[in-house]
Amino acid sequence: MSLQRWAENRNLGPVRRVATGPVESFALPANDGVLTLNAGSLSAHWDNLAVRLGFAPLLVDGQLFVHWLDLQKTIEPLVRGFMANTNPGRLVVLDPGHGGSNPGTRSVADGRDEKTFTLDWAQRLAPLLEANGWRVLLTRTNDVDVSLNERVAFAEQQRADLFLSLHFNSSGGGSREAAGLETFCLTPVGMTSSLTRGDDDDPSQLFPNNAFDEQNLTYAVQLHAALLKLNGYVDRGVRRARFLTVLQGQNRPAVLIEGGFLSNPAEARRVGDPAFRQRLAEAVAVALGTRMENGR
């Protein structure tokens, strides 16, 4: 559909061409930000925050045409804005990744395991969220094995309003160059994932969490934007993936954060600093707290 026509139908715009040449770029102003799209590219930006589309927009007779799934599942939620959850006693389940005999990746800076850092992050975050009006439960509170299915079942048993899985990243293959922040939510039906990690990616697959596609994205963008404000983060984008078991079966909005690369020496040193992990917790609390109460 023509992006200009879609915007006019929602009293947005006008859509402006902001770059010509090899790559034609277009900007759509909305109430809370500006969306920038590139003809022929899956890469888009919402107020300079990287977002991946499911389909590359097409340039036809000087106008940008966007796939209807991207309009429904990506652009509409962004321009509509973040919808606040103000229910009394709202419950978030924090999921510190790994644990027990599943250590996750190992820091190249000090040799400590991902499982240690994710648990510390969650334990720092919990009281901050409670101060913002959330009830908070953790899928694990010490160094124990909890299967991926058990983590999903726990959130279901507790009837959580939000599931947030906390992780740190690794480039694999011994490379130390990869760096930055990634935030994931489940891929909508009909789209290909922006990351597969070698797994099959069937666009026809439907998971329970797909009922929350739009909320997943708005939470992911809100969290990603807050964390990017920490100094030194490379923006690797808000991404969609199907291979993440802890997201697939959720009957609630669900997001997974990769808070930096433990395979990168500089980022691993930052993650190893308790003061930085406190700032990680504070950034998430801001995303789900003060700004949330403002309905943004």
Protein Blocks (a to p, Z undefined) as FASTA:
>chain_A
ZZklmmmmnogajdddfbgcjbdcdddddfkbccdddehiabdceehiacddfbdcddee
hiacddfklmmmmmmmmmnopaddfbghiacddddeeehjlnbjadfklopafklmmmmm
mmmmmmmmmmnopacddfbfbdcdddfklmmmmmmmnopabdcddddddeehoiakbgcj
dddddddehiacfbeghpacdfkbccfklmmmmmmmmmmmmmmmmmmmpghiacebjadd
fklmklmmpccdcddddebjfkbmklmmmmmpmklmmmmmmmmmmmmmmmmmnoZZ
